């Protein structure tokens, strides 16, 4: 890809991502309006399909064909898992179970299904895990110095996490002091849960 085209490609990709999710976020968080489930699926699906189709007609965005293709797979997998699979009777019983261990395992298994669907398509297209970075990285790589995180010049990733109290504290702080924000972050990008509106139990 020519260097001059890279900024344009990045802009198109980011516009597609923001257009898929930002309207939903603004309407829900600022105006407290919940989009119908059909629109929550339809908007990102339409954008992904339109972008994928345009890569065959517009040569400038042809390098984004794989990106839009995976976006189509992601939206389709989310629709299947969050509107069909989690409606199955045994999943409904797990999702409504008062035990944290049961309902959280059920929720995470749904997310895992979506992840595995995307990975399966990547394997089918790329053939090798290394082609889409599904491999162990170099844990001994140097950390870029960041003073407020306590990352010093010459420090490496395999020692930084264990020796940096500040990074651990910053990572744990939201989970202890902002439980509602944590729940919002964890649920970002999900289709509506089948759990009743009073969930989680107090």
C-alpha positions in Angstrom: 0.0 0.0 0.0 1.3 3.4 -0.9 2.3 5.5 2.1 0.1 8.4 0.9 -3.0 6.2 1.0 -2.6 5.0 4.6 -4.1 8.0 6.3 -7.2 7.8 4.1 -7.6 4.1 4.7 -7.4 4.7 8.5 -10.0 7.5 8.3 -12.4 5.3 6.3 -12.0 2.4 8.8 -12.5 4.7 11.8 -15.5 6.4 10.3 -17.1 2.9 9.7 -16.4 1.9 13.3 -17.8 5.1 14.8 -20.8 5.2 12.5 -21.6 1.6 13.6 -21.5 2.3 17.4 -21.5 6.0 18.2 -25.2 6.8 17.4 -26.3 4.0 19.7 -24.0 5.2 22.5 -25.1 8.8 22.2 -28.8 8.0 22.2 -28.5 5.6 25.1 -26.1 7.4 27.3 -27.1 11.1 26.7 -30.8 10.8 25.8 -31.6 7.6 27.6 -33.3 6.2 24.4 -32.9 2.5 23.7 -32.8 1.6 20.1 -35.0 -1.3 19.0 -33.0 -4.5 18.7 -33.5 -4.6 14.9 -31.7 -1.2 14.5 -28.9 -2.2 16.9 -28.2 -5.1 14.6 -29.2 -3.4 11.3 -27.1 -0.3 11.5 -23.7 -1.9 12.0 -24.7 -4.7 9.6 -25.7 -2.3 6.9 -22.5 -0.3 7.3 -20.4 -3.5 7.2 -22.2 -4.8 4.1 -22.0 -1.4 2.3 -18.3 -1.1 3.1 -17.6 -4.6 1.9 -19.5 -4.0 -1.3 -17.7 -0.7 -1.9 -14.3 -2.4 -1.8 -15.2 -4.1 -5.1 -16.2 -0.8 -6.7 -13.8 1.7 -5.2 -10.2 0.9 -5.7 -8.9 3.3 -3.0 -10.5 1.3 -0.2 -9.8 -2.2 -1.6 -7.3 -2.8 1.2 -10.2 -2.7 3.6 -12.0 -5.7 2.1 -10.8 -8.0 4.9 -11.7 -5.4 7.5 -15.3 -5.0 6.3 -15.6 -8.8 5.7 -14.6 -9.5 9.4 -17.0 -6.7 10.5 -19.8 -8.6 8.7 -18.8 -11.8 10.4 -18.7 -10.1 13.8 -22.1 -8.5 13.4 -23.6 -11.8 12.2 -22.0 -13.8 15.0 -23.3 -11.3 17.6 -26.8 -11.4 16.2 -26.8 -15.2 16.2 -25.4 -15.6 19.7 -27.2 -12.7 21.5 -30.6 -13.0 19.8 -30.8 -16.8 19.2 -28.4 -18.8 21.3 -29.0 -16.9 24.6 -32.8 -17.4 24.1 -32.4 -21.2 24.4 -34.2 -22.5 27.6 -31.0 -23.8 29.3 -29.2 -20.5 28.6 -32.1 -18.5 30.0 -32.0 -20.5 33.2 -28.2 -19.9 33.5 -28.5 -16.2 32.7 -31.2 -15.7 35.4 -29.4 -17.9 37.9 -28.7 -15.8 41.1 -25.3 -17.5 41.5 -22.5 -15.3 40.2 -20.5 -18.3 39.1 -23.3 -19.6 36.9 -24.6 -16.4 35.2 -21.1 -15.0 34.7 -19.9 -18.2 33.1 -22.9 -18.1 30.8 -22.3 -14.5 29.8 -18.6 -15.2 29.1 -19.4 -18.3 27.1 -21.6 -16.2 24.8 -18.7 -13.8 24.3 -16.4 -16.7 23.6 -18.7 -18.0 20.9 -18.5 -14.7 19.0 -14.7 -14.6 19.5 -14.3 -18.2 18.2 -16.4 -17.4 15.1 -14.2 -14.5 14.2 -11.0 -16.6 14.8 -12.4 -19.5 12.7 -13.0 -17.1 9.7 -9.5 -15.6 10.2 -8.0 -19.2 10.1 -10.1 -19.9 6.9 -8.8 -16.8 5.2 -5.3 -16.5 6.5 -4.5 -20.2 7.0 -1.8 -19.5 9.7 -2.3 -18.0 13.2 0.8 -15.9 12.8 -0.7 -14.2 9.8 -3.3 -12.5 12.0 -1.1 -12.2 15.1 -2.6 -15.0 17.1 0.7 -16.0 18.5 2.8 -15.3 21.6 4.6 -12.0 21.3 8.0 -11.1 22.6 7.4 -10.7 26.3 11.0 -9.5 26.7 10.5 -6.6 24.4 11.4 -3.2 25.9 8.7 -1.0 27.4 8.3 2.5 26.1 9.2 4.8 29.1 6.0 6.4 30.6 6.7 8.3 33.8 3.2 8.3 35.3 3.0 4.5 34.9 6.4 4.0 36.4 7.9 2.5 33.2 11.6 3.3 33.2 14.0 3.2 30.2 15.4 -0.3 29.6 12.5 -2.0 31.4 10.9 -5.0 29.7 7.4 -6.3 29.5 8.0 -9.6 31.3 9.0 -7.7 34.5 7.1 -4.4 34.2 3.6 -5.7 35.2 5.0 -7.6 38.2 7.2 -4.7 39.5 4.9 -1.8 38.8 2.5 -1.1 41.8 1.2 2.0 40.0 0.0 0.0 37.0 -1.7 -2.6 39.2 -3.4 0.1 41.3 -4.7 1.9 38.3 -5.9 -1.3 36.8 -7.9 -2.3 39.9 -9.1 1.2 40.9 -12.2 1.3 38.5 -13.4 -2.2 39.6 -13.5 -1.0 43.3 -14.5 2.6 43.1 -16.7 2.6 39.9 -18.8 -0.5 39.8 -21.5 1.0 37.7 -18.9 2.3 35.2 -17.3 -1.1 35.1 -20.5 -2.8 34.3 -21.2 -0.3 31.5 -17.7 -0.9 30.0 -18.1 -4.7 30.2 -21.4 -4.5 28.4 -20.3 -2.1 25.7 -21.0 -3.4 22.2 -23.3 -6.1 23.4 -26.8 -6.7 22.1 -29.5 -6.4 24.6 -29.3 -9.0 27.3 -32.2 -11.2 28.0 -31.8 -10.6 31.7 -34.6 -8.6 33.4 -34.1 -4.9 34.0 -33.6 -5.4 37.7 -30.4 -7.3 37.0 -28.0 -7.6 38.7 -29.7 -8.4 42.1 -28.8 -6.0 44.9 
